[in-house]
Amino acid sequence: MRKLTFVVAVILCTAMTAAAQERNSTEVFLGYSYMRANPSTSSADGFNLNGGNGSIAYYPLHWLGIAADLGGYHVGQIGSTSVDSTLSTFLFGPRIRLPGTSHLKPFGQVLFGVAHATGSTGFAGAGASNAFAMGVGGGLDVPATHHFGFRLVEVDYLPTWFRENPGEGRLVQNNVRVSTGVRFRF
């Protein structure tokens, strides 16, 4: 009976050690974002927005996660015209950790959701409007400790489908977002 108890105890300890190596984790990111907006209307010039975004990613597997990314961006001037426009994004989807080193942790993601624009001009003309949005890209994390690190860079192609002119169909705005900030891991 003692031998059986010893064998079961060794198997349980080994299983717990293996499970600890594959434990679930959660990451939270908070940072600054720069966005280059590119309207589809040929008479409209591209413009810059500044803001921030945050994301939370849950990894049920070591390499595969589910991410929620929320962002807010503002523009006060387009060309020589003063405006007061805000763009908010709410995106969700899979995130994959790519092979890296102990000092560099790359990832890729494909996110889908909605964009909400308000203000005097910019994405959707005057007023408020909602549109489908997605984000395809990735980034590079640099861990400082086991629970804290920096997102050196995240670059996403962020197309939105707003109706730029009243009475016309939805057009694709080919936007690019670049973010940097801090990352917490639990």
C-alpha positions in Angstrom: 0.0 0.0 0.0 2.9 2.4 0.8 4.4 1.8 -2.7 1.1 2.5 -4.4 0.7 5.7 -2.4 4.2 6.8 -3.3 3.7 6.1 -7.0 0.4 8.0 -7.0 2.0 10.9 -5.2 4.9 11.0 -7.7 2.4 10.9 -10.7 0.3 13.7 -9.2 3.4 15.9 -8.6 4.6 15.3 -12.1 1.2 16.2 -13.6 1.0 19.4 -11.5 4.5 20.4 -12.7 3.5 19.9 -16.3 0.2 21.7 -15.8 2.0 24.6 -14.2 4.2 25.0 -17.4 1.0 25.2 -19.6 -1.0 27.4 -17.3 -3.5 29.9 -18.6 -2.4 33.6 -18.6 -4.0 37.0 -19.1 -2.3 40.1 -20.6 -3.4 43.7 -20.2 -2.0 46.4 -22.5 -2.3 50.2 -22.1 -0.7 52.6 -24.5 -0.5 55.6 -26.8 -1.7 55.2 -30.5 -1.0 57.1 -33.6 -3.4 56.5 -36.5 -3.0 57.6 -40.1 -6.6 57.8 -41.6 -7.0 57.6 -45.4 -10.5 58.4 -46.6 -11.6 56.8 -49.9 -13.1 60.0 -51.3 -10.6 61.3 -53.8 -11.1 64.9 -52.8 -10.3 64.2 -49.1 -6.7 64.1 -47.9 -5.4 61.7 -45.3 -5.1 63.0 -41.7 -3.5 62.0 -38.4 -5.2 61.1 -35.2 -3.7 60.7 -31.7 -5.1 58.7 -28.8 -4.7 55.5 -27.0 -5.8 51.9 -26.9 -6.0 49.1 -24.4 -6.4 45.4 -24.8 -6.9 42.4 -22.7 -6.0 38.9 -24.0 -6.7 35.6 -22.4 -4.5 32.7 -23.4 -6.2 29.3 -22.8 -3.2 27.8 -24.6 0.4 29.1 -24.3 0.4 30.3 -27.9 -3.3 31.0 -28.7 -5.3 33.8 -27.1 -8.6 35.7 -27.4 -8.1 39.5 -27.5 -10.4 42.5 -26.9 -9.0 45.8 -28.1 -10.6 49.2 -27.3 -9.3 52.4 -28.8 -10.1 56.1 -28.8 -8.5 58.6 -31.2 -9.0 62.4 -31.8 -8.3 64.9 -34.5 -8.5 68.6 -34.1 -7.4 69.8 -37.6 -7.6 68.3 -41.1 -5.4 70.3 -43.4 -6.2 73.9 -42.6 -9.7 73.2 -41.4 -10.4 73.0 -37.6 -12.5 70.0 -36.7 -13.5 68.2 -33.5 -13.8 64.5 -34.4 -13.3 61.3 -32.4 -13.0 57.7 -33.6 -13.6 54.8 -31.2 -12.8 51.2 -32.1 -14.1 48.0 -30.4 -12.3 44.9 -31.8 -12.2 41.3 -30.8 -10.5 38.2 -32.2 -7.7 35.7 -32.0 -4.1 36.6 -31.0 -1.2 34.2 -31.6 2.1 34.3 -29.8 4.9 33.7 -32.3 8.2 32.0 -31.5 10.7 34.4 -30.0 13.5 34.7 -27.5 13.3 35.3 -23.8 13.8 39.1 -24.4 11.5 39.5 -27.5 8.0 38.2 -27.7 6.3 38.7 -31.1 2.6 38.2 -31.7 0.1 38.4 -34.6 -3.7 39.1 -34.5 -6.8 39.4 -36.6 -9.6 41.4 -34.9 -13.1 42.2 -36.0 -15.7 44.7 -34.6 -17.1 48.2 -34.9 -15.9 51.7 -35.2 -17.8 54.7 -34.0 -17.1 58.2 -35.3 -18.4 61.5 -33.9 -17.7 65.1 -34.7 -17.9 67.8 -37.3 -16.0 66.0 -40.1 -13.4 63.3 -40.7 -14.5 59.7 -41.1 -18.3 60.0 -41.5 -19.1 63.6 -42.2 -21.1 65.5 -39.7 -22.8 63.8 -36.8 -22.2 60.3 -35.5 -21.9 57.0 -37.4 -21.0 53.4 -36.9 -19.2 51.1 -39.3 -17.6 47.6 -39.5 -13.9 47.7 -38.6 -11.1 45.1 -38.4 -7.5 45.1 -37.4 -4.8 42.9 -38.9 -1.3 43.1 -37.6 1.0 42.3 -34.7 3.6 43.6 -32.4 6.7 43.0 -30.3 6.6 42.8 -26.5 9.7 43.1 -24.3 9.3 41.6 -20.9 11.0 43.4 -18.0 9.8 41.0 -15.3 7.5 38.0 -15.3 4.4 40.2 -14.7 5.5 43.5 -16.4 6.9 44.5 -19.7 6.7 47.0 -22.6 5.0 46.8 -25.9 7.8 48.1 -28.1 5.6 48.4 -31.1 2.3 47.2 -32.4 1.3 48.0 -36.0 -2.2 47.2 -37.4 -3.8 47.7 -40.7 -7.2 49.0 -39.5 -9.8 49.4 -42.4 -13.2 50.9 -41.6 -16.3 50.9 -43.8 -17.9 54.3 -43.2 -20.3 56.1 -45.6 -18.3 59.2 -46.4 -20.9 61.1 -48.3 -24.7 61.1 -47.7 -26.6 59.0 -50.1 -23.6 57.0 -51.2 -22.6 53.5 -50.3 -20.0 52.6 -47.7 -16.4 53.0 -48.7 -13.2 51.5 -47.3 -10.9 53.7 -45.4 -7.4 52.2 -45.3 -6.0 53.3 -42.0 -2.8 52.3 -40.2 -2.4 52.3 -36.4 0.9 52.3 -34.5 0.9 51.8 -30.7 3.4 51.5 -27.9 2.9 51.2 -24.1 3.1 48.9 -21.1 2.0 45.3 -20.7 0.9 43.5 -17.6 0.7 39.7 -17.4 -1.2 37.6 -14.8 
